[in-house]
Amino acid sequence: MITGAHTVIYSRDPDADRAFFRDVLKLNHVDSGDGWLVFSVPAAELAVHPSDTNDVHEFYLICDHIQDFVAELKTKKVPCSPIQEERWGSLVKMTLPGGGRLGVYQPKHLRP
């Protein structure tokens, strides 16, 4: 029935952010026309959290070793927040070239 998921990140500088996902994170991609890159992301999970509001969604990337990930980003001059230890994982927020921030975490929870 469901064959995948399509995630959208809105950006003030989409070309710079696309280049970041292509060149820095080295995500596989296709050009769907006129330089509009669509990226492949690794296996994904979906969790539903309680909220007083609908239509609020979050997107995080997952890594195996947060310390190594942050160290590699620093060599590429990518700004990152300090690592936060949460009950569910070790979290860092990296700043994309377009100015947006994206969370990356090393999970402490079981994964499907």
C-alpha positions as CSV (number, residue, x, y, z in Angstrom):
1,M,0.0,0.0,0.0
2,I,2.5,2.7,1.1
3,T,5.8,2.5,-0.8
4,G,7.7,5.4,0.7
5,A,7.6,8.9,2.1
6,H,8.4,12.3,0.6
7,T,9.8,14.9,3.0
8,V,9.9,18.6,2.2
9,I,12.3,21.1,3.7
10,Y,11.5,24.8,3.0
11,S,14.4,27.1,2.6
12,R,15.3,30.7,1.8
13,D,18.2,29.4,-0.3
14,P,17.1,26.1,-1.7
15,D,20.0,25.8,-4.2
16,A,22.6,26.1,-1.4
17,D,20.7,23.6,0.8
18,R,20.5,21.2,-2.1
19,A,24.2,21.5,-2.7
20,F,24.8,20.8,1.0
21,F,22.8,17.6,0.9
22,R,24.5,16.6,-2.3
23,D,28.1,17.6,-1.6
24,V,28.5,17.6,2.2
25,L,26.1,14.8,3.3
26,K,26.6,13.0,0.0
27,L,23.0,11.8,-0.3
28,N,22.1,10.0,-3.5
29,H,19.8,12.0,-5.7
30,V,18.2,12.5,-9.1
31,D,17.6,15.6,-11.0
32,S,13.9,15.8,-11.7
33,G,14.4,18.6,-14.1
34,D,16.0,22.1,-14.2
35,G,18.3,21.3,-11.3
36,W,15.5,20.3,-8.9
37,L,17.2,17.6,-6.9
38,V,15.2,14.9,-5.1
39,F,17.3,13.0,-2.5
40,S,17.2,9.5,-1.3
41,V,17.3,9.1,2.5
42,P,18.1,6.0,4.5
43,A,15.4,3.9,6.1
44,A,12.9,6.1,8.0
45,E,10.7,5.8,11.1
46,L,7.4,7.4,11.9
47,A,6.3,8.2,15.5
48,V,3.0,9.9,16.5
49,H,3.3,12.1,19.6
50,P,0.4,13.7,21.6
51,S,-0.2,17.4,20.9
52,D,-2.9,20.0,21.5
53,T,-2.4,21.1,17.9
54,N,-2.6,19.2,14.6
55,D,-0.5,19.8,11.5
56,V,2.8,20.1,13.4
57,H,5.5,17.9,12.1
58,E,9.2,17.5,12.7
59,F,12.0,15.9,10.6
60,Y,15.3,14.5,12.0
61,L,18.1,12.6,10.4
62,I,19.5,9.7,12.4
63,C,23.2,8.7,12.7
64,D,25.1,5.9,14.5
65,H,27.8,8.0,16.1
66,I,26.9,11.6,16.9
67,Q,30.4,12.5,18.1
68,D,31.9,11.3,14.8
69,F,29.2,13.0,12.8
70,V,29.8,16.4,14.5
71,A,33.5,16.0,14.1
72,E,33.2,15.4,10.3
73,L,30.8,18.4,9.9
74,K,33.3,20.6,11.8
75,T,36.0,19.7,9.2
76,K,33.5,21.0,6.6
77,K,32.9,24.2,8.5
78,V,29.2,23.3,9.2
79,P,27.9,25.1,12.3
80,C,26.4,22.7,14.9
81,S,24.8,23.2,18.3
82,P,26.3,21.5,21.3
83,I,25.2,17.9,21.6
84,Q,22.1,17.7,23.9
85,E,21.5,14.5,25.8
86,E,17.8,13.7,25.7
87,R,16.0,10.6,27.1
88,W,15.5,9.4,23.5
89,G,18.8,10.2,22.0
90,S,21.9,12.4,21.6
91,L,20.8,15.4,19.5
92,V,22.6,18.1,17.5
93,K,21.2,20.8,15.3
94,M,23.2,21.6,12.2
95,T,22.7,24.9,10.3
96,L,22.1,24.5,6.6
97,P,23.6,27.1,4.2
98,G,20.1,28.6,3.7
99,G,20.0,29.4,7.4
100,G,17.5,26.7,8.5
101,R,18.5,24.2,11.3
102,L,18.0,20.5,11.0
103,G,18.2,18.0,13.9
104,V,20.4,14.9,13.7
105,Y,20.4,12.4,16.5
106,Q,21.9,9.1,17.7
107,P,18.9,7.2,19.1
108,K,18.8,5.6,22.5
109,H,15.4,4.0,21.8
110,L,14.7,0.7,20.0
111,R,14.4,1.0,16.2
112,P,12.0,-0.9,14.0
